[in-house]
Amino acid sequence: MLDSFSDVKKELKKKMKKKTSGIVPSLSEKDKQCIQLISEQTRQLNQNNVTRTQAYFQFYLQHPEIHWALLGHMVSRNVGWNMTDLKGELLTKLLPEKDQKAFFSFLERGSWLIFQDVYPQFLIYDLSVRNSQEMFYLLPFLHISTFMETMWRYFWYSGDSYTLAIAMVINEQSYLEKRLIQNNYFKKTVTGTVSFKMYDFLRLNNILFPYWTGEKREKASLAGATSRYFTSLHERILFGKKLYSLIFHREKILAGVLKWAHEQPHTGSRKDYWPDLFNDVNETYPRSLYKRRVKNCVLRKGAERLYSPPLKYAWPNTTHEEAKNEDWFEDWHVLDYIHKEVSLNEEILDNYCKTLETIELAVMAKEALLLREEE
């Protein structure tokens, strides 16, 4: 029985010594059917960012003790907004189409990879709850890291929601490291490009958590943080912890995020949270030169809203290559992240408003440059 953190350490240390390739135990027919069903359910819900985002939320509503499901839902909303930004008002004027497609492929691949790793874990937990016995021995057969098998068992006996959530952050970011961040194709087409550096320069890596603060329903308040050094595994794990703390260590924000998520289905358009600033219909003439429209996250007098399309109109569904099945877990010291402190002093609203204004200036500068070249 794993009901203390020191037991977790011992088990993971043992696993390091015993690492073997291939899975020896055989499964009963019933277990094989479960695995088939889980794989099929996961595949069906892994169609696009909207289906994934919704699946995370539905799971959280059934099992609010699994905190990562809500965190994953809110981060997945942000991934959807980043995807549609690539076809929205501003970035279409800044990024060439080749880069728009490459960035979308990168975001979509990461989103797909995480879902096909994490959702089977959720379904096995759900199965365990319904059968009143843990069934985490099935995890390796779905190519889930041996690290998570230990962490789910620990959660089953301890009920420690925080530790499970941070373990899932560690797992998902480690899982992405080789398959996405260190992938040579994406290094060449995305993370190593000038456009990616510009993306960082323009501070487009804001993660926003809209939430209701009271009865007024005009404009959601925003909590969130800005990611730095996206290509660093260490920084991504700490950032995940920070995002977790923003929601789960502040009761007002947790209640407000839940209310907002309940009332606003995810479409991928930023109109979802700020309909006064964004619209899912393009209100401007395609050939007109861009004029500044936003000041302190409010539209200037007489300005049209910024175009932010729903995902279904921005990008088609993607067919993915199967993921490699190797286990990332090599060092039990990753457990140190669970008790590492993170600071929470970031003010997202200012950051986000400045980001919008900086992008507007970049668009205007690019258009002015093109005009000069034409003269």
C-alpha positions in Angstrom: 0.0 0.0 0.0 1.3 3.4 -1.0 0.0 5.9 1.6 3.0 8.0 2.4 5.4 10.1 0.3 8.4 8.1 1.6 6.8 4.9 0.2 6.5 6.7 -3.2 10.2 7.5 -3.1 11.1 3.9 -2.2 8.9 2.4 -5.0 10.3 4.8 -7.7 13.9 4.1 -6.5 13.2 0.3 -6.9 11.7 0.9 -10.4 14.9 2.7 -11.4 17.0 -0.4 -10.4 14.6 -2.9 -12.1 14.0 -1.1 -15.4 13.2 -3.7 -17.9 12.0 -3.5 -21.5 8.7 -5.1 -22.5 5.7 -5.9 -20.3 5.6 -9.4 -19.0 2.2 -9.9 -17.2 -0.6 -11.2 -19.2 -4.1 -9.8 -19.1 -7.5 -11.4 -18.7 -10.0 -11.1 -21.6 -12.0 -8.5 -19.5 -8.9 -6.4 -19.1 -8.1 -6.6 -22.8 -11.7 -5.4 -23.5 -11.2 -2.5 -21.1 -8.0 -1.4 -22.8 -9.7 -1.6 -26.2 -12.6 0.5 -25.0 -10.3 3.1 -23.3 -8.2 3.4 -26.5 -11.3 3.9 -28.6 -13.0 6.4 -26.3 -9.7 8.4 -26.2 -9.3 8.3 -30.0 -12.9 9.6 -30.5 -12.5 12.5 -28.1 -9.0 13.4 -29.5 -10.3 14.9 -32.7 -9.4 18.6 -32.1 -8.8 21.2 -29.4 -12.5 21.8 -28.8 -13.3 18.1 -28.2 -10.3 17.6 -25.9 -11.1 20.8 -23.9 -14.7 19.7 -23.3 -13.6 16.1 -22.3 -11.3 17.5 -19.6 -14.1 19.6 -18.2 -16.7 16.8 -18.2 -14.2 14.6 -16.4 -13.5 17.3 -13.8 -17.3 17.7 -13.1 -17.5 13.9 -12.5 -14.3 13.8 -10.4 -13.5 17.2 -8.9 -10.8 15.5 -6.7 -8.7 15.2 -9.9 -7.5 18.8 -10.0 -5.4 18.4 -13.2 -8.6 17.9 -15.2 -9.7 21.5 -14.5 -6.1 22.9 -15.0 -5.9 20.9 -18.2 -9.2 22.2 -19.4 -8.2 25.9 -18.8 -4.8 25.5 -20.4 -6.4 23.7 -23.3 -8.7 26.7 -23.8 -5.6 28.8 -24.1 -4.1 26.5 -26.7 -7.3 26.8 -28.7 -7.1 30.6 -28.5 -3.4 30.5 -29.6 -4.4 28.3 -32.6 -7.2 30.7 -33.8 -5.0 33.7 -33.2 -2.9 32.4 -36.1 -5.9 33.0 -38.4 -7.2 36.1 -36.5 -7.0 39.8 -37.1 -3.4 40.5 -36.0 -1.2 37.5 -36.5 -2.3 36.9 -40.1 -0.8 40.3 -40.8 2.5 39.5 -39.1 3.2 35.8 -39.8 3.6 34.3 -43.3 1.1 31.4 -44.0 3.9 28.9 -43.8 4.7 29.9 -40.2 0.9 30.0 -39.3 0.6 26.4 -40.5 3.9 25.3 -38.7 2.8 26.9 -35.4 -0.6 25.3 -35.6 0.9 21.9 -36.3 3.2 22.3 -33.2 0.3 23.4 -30.9 -2.0 20.7 -32.3 0.6 17.9 -32.0 1.3 18.9 -28.3 -2.4 19.1 -27.6 -3.0 15.7 -29.2 0.0 14.0 -27.5 -1.0 15.2 -24.0 -4.6 14.0 -24.4 -3.7 10.6 -25.7 -1.5 10.1 -22.7 -3.6 11.7 -20.0 -7.2 10.7 -20.9 -6.6 6.9 -20.6 -5.3 7.6 -17.1 -8.6 9.4 -16.3 -10.7 6.5 -17.7 -8.7 3.9 -15.7 -9.3 6.0 -12.5 -13.0 6.2 -13.4 -13.1 2.4 -13.9 -11.3 1.9 -10.5 -13.8 4.1 -8.7 -16.8 2.3 -10.3 -15.3 -1.1 -9.5 -14.2 0.0 -6.0 -10.7 -1.4 -6.6 -7.7 0.2 -8.2 -6.9 -0.9 -11.7 -3.7 1.0 -12.3 -1.8 -2.1 -13.4 -3.5 -1.4 -16.7 -1.6 1.8 -17.2 1.6 0.3 -18.7 -0.5 -1.5 -21.4 -1.6 1.9 -22.6 2.0 3.1 -22.6 1.6 5.4 -19.6 4.8 6.1 -17.7 5.7 3.8 -14.8 6.0 7.1 -12.8 2.3 7.7 -13.1 1.4 4.1 -12.1 3.1 4.8 -8.8 1.6 8.3 -8.4 -2.0 7.1 -9.1 -1.6 4.3 -6.5 -0.3 6.8 -4.0 -3.4 9.0 -4.7 -5.7 6.1 -4.4 -4.6 5.4 -0.9 -3.8 8.9 0.3 -6.4 11.1 -1.5 -3.6 13.7 -1.9 -5.1 15.7 -4.9 -2.2 18.3 -4.9 0.5 15.7 -5.2 -1.3 13.9 -8.0 -1.9 17.2 -9.9 1.8 18.2 -9.8 2.9 14.6 -10.7 0.7 15.0 -13.7 2.3 18.3 -14.6 5.7 16.6 -14.3 4.5 13.7 -16.4 2.9 15.6 -19.2 5.8 18.1 -19.6 8.4 15.2 -19.5 6.3 13.3 -22.0 6.3 16.2 -24.4 10.0 16.9 -24.1 11.4 14.3 -26.6 8.2 13.9 -28.7 7.6 17.6 -29.3 10.2 20.1 -27.9 13.3 18.1 -28.9 11.7 16.8 -32.1 14.0 17.8 -35.0 11.2 18.6 -37.4 9.6 21.1 -34.9 13.0 22.5 -34.0 13.6 23.3 -37.6 10.0 24.6 -38.4 9.0 26.2 -35.1 11.2 26.6 -32.1 14.4 27.4 -34.0 12.7 30.1 -36.3 12.8 33.9 -36.2 9.0 33.9 -36.0 9.2 31.8 -32.8 11.6 34.3 -31.3 9.3 37.1 -32.4 6.4 35.3 -30.7 8.4 35.4 -27.5 9.4 39.0 -28.0 5.8 40.0 -28.5 4.9 38.1 -25.3 2.3 36.0 -26.9 2.8 33.3 -24.3 0.2 34.6 -21.8 -2.0 31.9 -20.2 -5.3 33.4 -19.2 -7.9 32.1 -16.8 -11.1 34.1 -17.2 -13.4 34.0 -14.2 -16.6 35.7 -12.9 -16.2 37.9 -9.8 -19.8 38.7 -9.1 -23.2 38.8 -10.7 -22.3 41.1 -13.6 -21.6 39.1 -16.7 -20.3 41.7 -19.1 -16.5 41.1 -19.1 -14.7 38.3 -17.4 -11.9 39.1 -15.0 -8.5 37.5 -15.8 -6.1 35.5 -13.7 -3.0 34.0 -15.3 0.7 34.1 -15.9 3.3 34.6 -18.7 5.5 31.7 -19.6 9.2 32.2 -20.1 11.7 29.9 -21.7 9.1 27.6 -23.2 11.8 25.2 -24.5 13.1 24.5 -20.9 11.5 21.4 -19.3 12.4 22.7 -15.8 10.7 26.1 -16.5 7.6 24.4 -18.0 7.1 22.3 -14.9 7.5 25.3 -12.5 5.1 27.2 -14.7 2.6 24.4 -14.5 2.9 24.5 -10.7 2.3 28.3 -10.8 -0.8 27.9 -12.9 -2.1 25.2 -10.5 -1.6 27.5 -7.5 -3.4 30.4 -9.3 -6.6 28.3 -9.5 -6.5 25.9 -6.5 -4.9 28.1 -3.8 -7.3 30.9 -4.3 -10.9 30.0 -3.5 -12.4 33.0 -5.2 -10.6 32.4 -8.4 -11.5 28.6 -8.4 -15.2 29.4 -7.8 -15.1 32.1 -10.5 -13.3 30.0 -13.1 -15.8 27.2 -12.5 -18.8 29.5 -13.0 -17.3 31.0 -16.1 -16.3 27.6 -17.6 -19.8 26.2 -16.9 -21.5 29.2 -18.6 -19.2 29.6 -21.6 -18.6 26.6 -23.9 -15.2 26.6 -25.6 -15.2 27.6 -29.2 -11.6 28.7 -29.7 -12.6 32.3 -30.3 -11.4 34.9 -27.8 -14.9 36.3 -28.0 -15.6 33.5 -25.4 -14.2 35.7 -22.6 -14.2 39.3 -23.9 -17.1 39.8 -26.5 -16.7 43.6 -26.2 -13.1 43.4 -27.6 -13.2 40.3 -29.9 -15.8 39.1 -32.5 -16.0 35.8 -34.3 -17.1 37.7 -37.4 -14.6 39.9 -39.3 -15.9 43.4 -39.2 -13.1 45.1 -41.2 -12.3 45.5 -44.9 -9.6 43.0 -45.8 -7.4 45.5 -47.7 -7.6 48.5 -45.3 -4.4 49.6 -43.5 -4.4 48.7 -39.8 -5.1 51.5 -37.3 -4.7 51.2 -33.5 -7.9 50.0 -31.9 -7.1 48.9 -28.4 -6.0 50.9 -25.3 -5.8 49.2 -21.9 -7.8 46.3 -23.2 -10.7 48.6 -24.2 -11.7 49.4 -27.8 -10.9 53.0 -28.9 -14.0 55.1 -29.8 -15.5 54.0 -33.1 -13.1 51.1 -33.6 -14.3 47.6 -34.8 -13.7 44.6 -32.6 -10.7 42.3 -33.3 -11.5 39.3 -35.4 -11.0 36.0 -33.5 -12.5 33.0 -35.4 -13.9 29.8 -33.8 -11.6 26.9 -34.2 -13.9 25.0 -36.6 -13.6 27.8 -39.1 -9.9 28.4 -38.6 -8.3 24.9 -38.9 -9.4 21.5 -40.1 -9.0 18.3 -38.0 -5.6 16.8 -38.3 -4.5 13.1 -38.7 -1.6 12.3 -36.4 1.2 9.8 -36.6 1.3 7.4 -33.6 3.4 8.5 -30.7 6.6 6.7 -29.7 6.1 4.4 -26.7 9.3 4.9 -24.8 9.0 5.8 -21.1 10.5 9.2 -20.1 11.0 8.2 -16.5 14.7 7.9 -15.6 15.3 9.7 -12.3 13.2 9.5 -9.1 14.5 13.0 -8.2 11.7 14.5 -10.4 9.7 14.1 -7.1 11.6 17.2 -5.8 9.4 19.4 -8.0 6.4 18.4 -5.9 7.6 20.5 -2.9 9.5 23.2 -4.8 8.1 26.7 -4.0 6.9 29.0 -6.8 6.2 32.7 -6.7 2.8 34.1 -7.6 3.3 37.8 -8.0 2.4 38.2 -11.7 -0.2 40.6 -12.8 -1.6 39.2 -16.1 -4.0 41.9 -17.0 -1.3 44.6 -17.5 0.9 42.1 -19.4 -1.9 41.0 -21.7 -3.1 44.6 -22.5 0.5 45.6 -23.3 0.8 42.5 -25.5 -2.2 43.5 -27.6 -0.9 47.0 -28.0 2.7 45.8 -28.9 1.2 43.5 -31.6 -0.8 46.3 -33.0 2.3 48.5 -33.3 4.2 45.5 -34.9 1.4 45.2 -37.5 1.5 48.9 -38.3 5.3 48.9 -38.5 5.3 46.0 -40.9 2.6 47.6 -43.1 4.5 50.9 -43.2 7.7 49.0 -44.2 5.8 47.2 -47.0 4.4 50.5 -48.3 7.9 52.1 -48.4 9.2 49.1 -50.3 6.4 49.5 -52.9 7.1 53.2 -53.5 
